[in-house]
Amino acid sequence: MIIDLQHLKTYYDLLASLYIVITGLCIGSFINVWIFRGANAKLNLYPSLPKDLTTPSTCPNCGVKIPFYLNVPVLGYIALRGKTACCKQPYSPQYLLLELSVGILYYLCYIMSNNFIELIAGFVFIACLVVYVGQKRLGHHSLNLILITASSAALFTLVRLYY
């Protein structure tokens, strides 16, 4: 039996791309939690939301715990048609948009990277940038020094690879 290496490479590229997009969606979901819970802990925007990252997710309107299978990035939002399962109140489209944008940016970073270090530095830079912009949008600035340091280190790594 002869193995066609071109087809094997195509399957590998497809699986790797799918893995990168799913990873980006999951990172985007975590960034959503980080942004909103961080802002909520400081500004108390939604009293029913948890204030830390270790507590399970709850409905922002009524406080009911969200089951894990409805917390799947993008798919949960689509399955519920953008509304909560418990009280049928609409979710902010920002949840969906942020998860999708991180997934797409991770994919673009993957196809533009030349090596593993460049890829990881790009992922860190994207994540830091999205968290920073999300926190700025909500008026929450507690992690600015950490985010600027991490994104600067990632950017420095990227610049150093090319010059």
Stockholm file with secondary structure:
# STOCKHOLM 1.0

chainA/1-163         MIIDLQHLKTYYDLLASLYIVITGLCIGSFINVWIFRGANAKLNLYPSLPKDLTTPSTCPNCGVKIPFYLNVPVLGYIALRGKTACCKQPYSPQYLLLELSVGILYYLCYIMSNNFIELIAGFVFIACLVVYVGQKRLGHHSLNLILITASSAALFTLVRLYY
#=GR chainA/1-163 SS CCCCHHHHHHHHHHHHHHHHHHHHHHHHHHHHHHHHHHHHHHHCSCTTSCSSSSSCCBCTTTCCBCCGGGCSTTHHHHHTTTBCTTTCCBCCHHHHHHHHHHHHHHHHHHHHCSSHHHHHHHHHHHHHHHHHHHHHHHTCCTTHHHHHHHHHHHHHHHHHHHC
#=GC SS_cons         CCCCHHHHHHHHHHHHHHHHHHHHHHHHHHHHHHHHHHHHHHHCSCTTSCSSSSSCCBCTTTCCBCCGGGCSTTHHHHHTTTBCTTTCCBCCHHHHHHHHHHHHHHHHHHHHCSSHHHHHHHHHHHHHHHHHHHHHHHTCCTTHHHHHHHHHHHHHHHHHHHC
//
